[in-house]
């Protein structure tokens, strides 16, 4: 059985053809835009739950449902967005998505009904599919080869501070100006950084190998030759996607990252409530849970360093095992302050791991030709898991009367994620035998 890696070709310097310096400019731009995008279009929403519920005369559960709709809309858009990125590049899509998101933020500041809120946030969900990690990673993957891990790390490390920046900023804005005016300020910040930032994005030049393999006489890029190039590229993308979806390793990756996403989403929503249930004060619980954002950056750094000595799948599986052990121990040691902090540290180390490992594994395994399409296919179940896992955890908590089975279930999901990644390694080994 032959390995399913797509052919890749780069210049001697390791990056895609073109000027590497511009690739690093794009990395800097995407680091800023994803930080603002996640901060404004995701994390800030938590601050608006109570004031919006009061203003719209409803409960916070109803208000939170709009964010769930947004996440599901993002999942629905993931595959067509991935196909667009592979075929046309990211500049127009990401710039248009930033403009659309800004206009929808302005509309959000004027909503007066639940229906309007849900419609606006469904639109924001589609926009986020065009501008956040999935699209940004597709750009980075196309520009970099040997220093790809460093470039991905740069984007995710900076964006890892989105919650640390925008949660307190949004709280300050709401307290001082009210929630509607706070949204207008966030919309202005979003427009000022993301629109010009995405205008800097351009498609990575065609690799040298493609130039060498072009049919004689096409160097002038006549319309017919350009059309032939596009047809050949489309055919190659279809071949890579078809081979990948028949690869057991691809679906093992899907299982691994769906399980990890579900665990992370459940922890992110329920950790404060569980620590409070264990007897800690709400302030201590919130401060301890706040370590998760900082530790996600630490986990990304540790994973990147480990990948240099081991395969990405093995390094990521090791992080998931640490996360599983910490979650399993939380009910045993979490009633004490030190135990709660240490267990949270262990869980938090796994928070940002899949974010940086998944694009690296996909690109290494299948190449860059159809990366965005393959990533988009995976993004659908991953995003659905992110949306539904907290609801499932809440249902288990209500059915059992405490969080014990929720936390042990989270540990089990981390074990499943690690085992699935190790399965990928076994599949690779058998295919090479």
C-alpha positions, 0 to 999 in steps of 0.5 A: 500500500502506497503512502498518500502524501501528495507531491510537494516542491519548493525552492532550496530555501524551503518556503514556497516560491516567491519572496519568503519575507512577504510570507512572514509579513502575511504571518504577522498580518494573520496573527493580528487578524485572527486575534481580533477575529476570535476576540470580537466574533467569539470570546466577547459574546460571553460578556454580552449574555446578561445585558442582552438577556435583560434588554431583550427580556429573555434568559441567558440560555436563549441568548447563548443559543445564538452563538451555537447557531453561529458555530453551526453555520460556520460548520456548514460553510467550512467545505465550500470555503475550503474549496474556494481557498484551494481554487481561488486563494484567500485574499478576496474571501478573507477581505469580504468576510471581514467586511461582512462581519463588520457590517453584521456587528453593526447590525447586532448593535441594533437588534431588538428581537430574538429572531434578529439576533439569531439571524445576525449571528448565523451570518457572523458564523458564515463570516467566521468560516472565511476569516479565522484559523481554517482560512489563515492556516490554508494561507500559511500552509501554502507559503511555507514548507520547512518553517511551516511549524514556526509560522503556524506557531506564530499565528496561534501563539498571538491569537491564543491571547484573544480571550485575555485581551478581549474579555476584560476589554469588552467588560470595560466597554460594556460597563462604561458605555453600555452593550450597544455602544460597546459593540460599535467600538468592537466593530470599529476595532475589527474593521480597522485591523482585519480589513487592511490585514486581509488585503495584504494576503496574496496567493503563494506563487506556483512552485518551481516543479509546476513550472518545469512540468508545464507543457511546452509553449505555455510560459506566456500564460495565454488564456487557453494555457491558463485554463489548462493550468486551472483544469490540471490543478482542479484535477490534482485537487480532486485526486488528492481529496479522493485518495485522502477520504479513502485513507483510514488514517484521515478518518482516524485523524477526524476521530482524534480531533473531534474527541479533542474538540469536544473535550476542550469545549466542555471544559471551557464552558463548565470548568468554572461551575465544576470548581465552584461545585467542588467548594471553591469561591466563584472568584477563585474558580474564574481566576483558575479557569483563566489559566486555560488561555495562557496554558493553551499558548504553553501547550502550543510551544511545547508541542512545536518543540516536541515535534522537532524530535518526534512525529506530530501525531506522536507528540500530540498524542502525548499531550492528550494523554497528559490532558486525560490524566489531569482531567481524571485526577481533578475530582480526586485533588480538585477540592484543594486550591493547589490540586485544582490549579495543578489539574487545571494546568494539566488540562490547559496544556492540551487546549491549544495543541490540536489547533497547531497539530492538525494543520501540520499533520494534514499538510505533512500527510497529504501535501498542500494541493488540496489542504483547504478542502481536506481541512474544511471537510474535517472542520465540519464535525469538529465545529459541530462537536464544539457547538454540541459538547457543552450542551451534552455535558450540561445534560449529563450534569443535570441527569446525574446531579454532579459533574463527576461523570462529565469530567471523567467523560472528558478524560475518556475523550482525551484518551480516545483522541490519543489512541486515534492518533497512535492508530494513524501511526500504525496505519502509516507503518503498515503502509510502508512495510 
